[in-house]
Each structure stands twice: as structure tokens, then as C-alpha cells.
Amino acid sequence: MSAPVPGAHNVRPTSIAELRAVAQPPEVRGRRNAEHWTASLYLRNLSPYLTWWLLKTSISANGVTGLMILTGWAAAASLLIPGIGGAALALVLGQLQMLVDCCDGEVARWRGTSSPAGIFLDNVGHYSTETLIAIALGIRAAGYPFQTPDDYLWTNLGTLLALIIVLNKALNDMVRVARANAGLPKLADTQSEYAPTHGAVARLRRVARYVPFHRLYHSVELTMLIFAFSVVGLFIGDQLANRILLVALVPLALLALVGHFVTIMASKRVRV
């Protein structure tokens, strides 16, 4: 963790309003990509109360990020519990992970201890959680007891889904690395910088806003989908419901990956 910056708040906030003013400035709430819809909808309303409690302890912002990572891993592990019980636990833990994810940045901004290490750990948390959830979905689809070699189809599909999700997330990091290596400045967090410049791609991207299947691969959406299909599984069987979901997610994830790649190549992000 880096040393506190000038003006850092080394005392506890005196009110939630004061904490919000420092930890949730407009430039944070208004970011184009960094805020998940659950954060904008309700988690940012709740997170200052948890941050308030965390600031009473000696835990660092990176320590809070560590809690976020463990919560995400626990969400994935809970999916190994068969039936709707495991899916319900994963749903709750997925929401809790996002709540803690809001808090680590708020602790860092209040204490003035933001650092590259915190950003790195945050990415580790999201990459690993979403990968493990996809793998766990494959295991749920295979069912218990595990039968070889037939059930390898489902575990392999889960692993394939995990790989596609990681590649899709990595494309954004590849853009940042490419721009840095080319000596280009950091992209402004605006729609114009990210929008494709080619007419056909731009039109397809606008259509995708109305069918946002490319957003299904965040830990929150994945746990929501798995829970919803577990409810369906009460009527058709949990194993069958998980298999239907997995078979649907893999090609959609591949389509999202290809679309993401094409959008990047057609935008200003990789242009000089």
C-alpha cells in the first residue's frame, strides 16, 4: 500500500454524509465502465455504512480487497452444494462481494491510500471469481456422483466457458498495455473514446444494448442466472436446468468475445 497522499483523512468520518462526499465523489459515481449496475442501483447507498465500520478498524484498503476476493471464491465454492441451496448462497455472496468491492475504494479514498497494488488485487478478485463460477457451473451440470468419462463433457464446457470469460475480460487489459507500449495516453472514460467508428459495427453495438447478453458473465449476473435456473430445476431437475444454462452460455460467451474484439478494432482505442 502506498503512503497516504496529502490531504488524506487520518481520522474517522464524523457522519455518513461526510464519508460520502470524500469516498463517493462525482467522478467515481459517474464513471462509464467502473460502476456495476448493482452499485449504481443500490450498493453505493449501502456501502458507506460498511465502510464506516471498516474505518473503525486497522484494516487497509488492500485488506478489504482481500476480503472481496475471499467472498467471491466462497460464492463459487458454494455452487458445489447441489440444488437450490448452493445457488441461493452463491447469489447472496455474489451481492456481498460487490458490496465489499465498493468499500475497498471508499476506504482507500478516505485514507488517501489508493495504489496500483489495490487495482491489481481488484482485478485478481474479479478474474478469479468469474473463472471459478464458470468451472463450478460445469461441475453442477455434471452432477453428483460424478460419472467418467460421460461427465467430462460438462466439466470441459464449464472450463471452456471460464476460458472465454477470461479472454473477454483480458481484451480491455490488452488495450491498455498496447496503448502504454505505443506511448499513447490513457483513454478518457467517455462514450466517444470507446464507441466504434465503423458504421456497421456501430449499428450492431447499438442493437446489442437492447439485448445485453454480453453482460451476463459478471459474477453477479452469473450467480443470478444460476439461481434462476435452480428455481426452474425444482420442476425439471437441477442437473438438467444447469446443463441447459451451460449449453446456452458457452456460444453466447463466444459471440460476446468476438463482438468485443471487433468493437475494439473498430474504435479509437487502438488507433494512433
ABEGO torsion letter per residue (X at the ends): XBBBBBGBBABBBABAAAAAAAABBAAAAABAAABBAAAAAAAAAAAAAAAAAAAABABBAAAAAAAAAAAAAAAAAAAABBEAAAAAAAAAAAAAAAAAAAAAAAAAAAAGABBAAAAAAAAAAAAAAAAAAAAAAAAAAAEOBBBOAAAAAAAAAAAAAAAAAAAAAAAAAAAAAAAAAAGBBBBBBBAAAABBABAAAAAAAAAAAABBAAAAABAAAAAAAAAAAAAAAAAAEAAAAAAAAAAAAAAAAAAAAAAAAAAAAABAAABX
